[in-house]
Every structure is written in structure tokens, then in C-alpha cells.
Amino acid sequence: MTRKQTRTAIILASLAVLGIAAGLILYAIRDTIVFFYTPSEIAEKGVQPGSRLRLGGLVEQGTLKQGSNAIYTFAVTDTIKSLSVSYKGQLPDLFREGQGVVAEGVLQGDGTMVADTVLAKHDEKYMPKDVADKLKEKGVWQEGQGGAQPATQSGAQGTSP
């Protein structure tokens, strides 16, 4: 082998090793990646049941119900579509109907979501940035409406159960 062929072989082998390493890293973190969706996006994109995701929007008025064993059901809406969510545990203190919410969990085959985490607004001026952006796209939420402003990365603090 000539010197040029040796260098080429070493470069190709190095690229192959880097490609395999990147593939293994992506394979290892695939379960920890959680995508953010609104109810309309879930319907449009046909998100598969069993997918782990974050659902954001507003808690639909009149849908909050408490069942036995601290199981809550409510609907999250972007005013176009709604998605039913069930959550076992204590909801955040500031969780209310008509307020912004982010629920993280698994989409079920019947089109509902079983959440393991529910985040709510921490005061009247906070709206999670992702939720605010999605609601603005739909024309539902606007800055300055009721004094609400989207939170910034540095000032945002959500509550969790």
C-alpha cells in the first residue's frame, strides 16, 4: 500500500468508528427524547400510540374530574382540538381550568393520554414558552392578553406535582 492509500484507509476507518459511536449514542437516548405537541398536531401528524410526548395547551373548561385513588381526568385543548388526559397523583396547586398546562406521558391507543407529570402556571404572567408559541400560531393566545406574557428561559419556573 502506498502512503496515500494508507492515509485514506485510516480516515475511512476513523469515520466509520465515529459513525458507529454516533449511532450508538442516538440509540441509547431514543427513549429519553420527548417531543412537544398540541392536540391539533397530534391529530395532524398521526402520532403513534405508545409514543412518549409532552402535550401543551389550555385545560378545557368543565372537563376536570376527580376519580377514585387520586386519579384526575381533564382535557387539554388548543381551541381547535382537545385531548383527554388522565393523571394519578396530586395536581399542582395552581392547576385550574382555562389555564396553561403541559402534561408529559404516553399516548394510548384510544386517543387519550396517561400523564406521569403535569406542570401548571406559577402565576398570572407565566405561560410556558413552547405552549405560548403554539397557541400564538393558532391565534388563540396573544401577548398582553390579560397581562399574560410568555416566560423566558431565565425567568421561567414551573411547578410540578
C-alpha positions, -999 to +999 in steps of 0.1 A: +000+000+000+012+035-008+013+062+018-018+079+002-038+046+003-028+041+040-040+076+049-072+071+031-079+038+048-072+054+082-095+083+075-123+060+063-119+037+093-120+067+117-152+080+100-167+045+103-159+044+141-173+079+146-205+070+127-210+038+148-204+058+180-229+085+170-254+057+161-250+040+195-254+073+213-286+081+194-299+046+200-292+049+238-311+082+242-341+075+220-362+067+250-354+100+267-363+122+238-398+137+244-415+158+217-439+187+224-473+187+207-506+205+208-538+184+204-542+196+168-506+185+159-512+150+174-543+146+151-525+161+120-492+142+124-508+109+134-486+103+165-485+066+172-500+051+203-473+042+229-453+073+220-440+094+249-447+131+244-454+164+260-489+178+255-494+215+259-524+238+257-552+250+280-572+230+304-606+229+288-635+243+309-658+218+326-636+188+320-617+184+353-630+154+372-616+136+402-620+098+403-611+073+430-575+068+442-565+104+432-570+098+395-578+130+377-591+133+341-592+165+321-590+177+285-562+198+271-572+220+242-557+245+217-594+255+210-593+236+177-589+200+191-590+185+225-572+155+240-583+137+272-557+132+298-557+111+329-532+116+358-527+098+390-513+119+418-517+154+432-521+181+407-501+213+411-517+239+434-522+264+406-538+239+382-571+253+370-595+250+341-588+276+314-551+279+324-520+268+305-507+233+312-480+209+300-486+172+306-459+146+299-468+110+294-478+082+269-504+084+242-528+055+244-545+035+216-579+050+223-566+086+217-562+096+254-530+103+272-518+089+305-497+115+321-470+110+347-461+147+350-483+177+350-469+213+350-490+243+356-486+281+355-469+296+386-485+330+384-508+350+362-480+362+339-464+328+331-471+307+301-445+280+291-427+294+260-434+263+239-471+264+248-473+302+242-457+299+208-480+271+197-511+289+209-499+321+191-496+301+159-532+291+163-542+326+170-556+317+205-532+334+228-516+369+224-491+387+244-506+413+267-539+395+268-550+396+305-515+407+314-500+374+304-466+373+288-445+343+278-418+333+302-381+335+292-356+307+297-340+326+326-372+336+344-394+305+339-401+283+369-428+258+366-444+238+394-445+201+394-465+176+415 
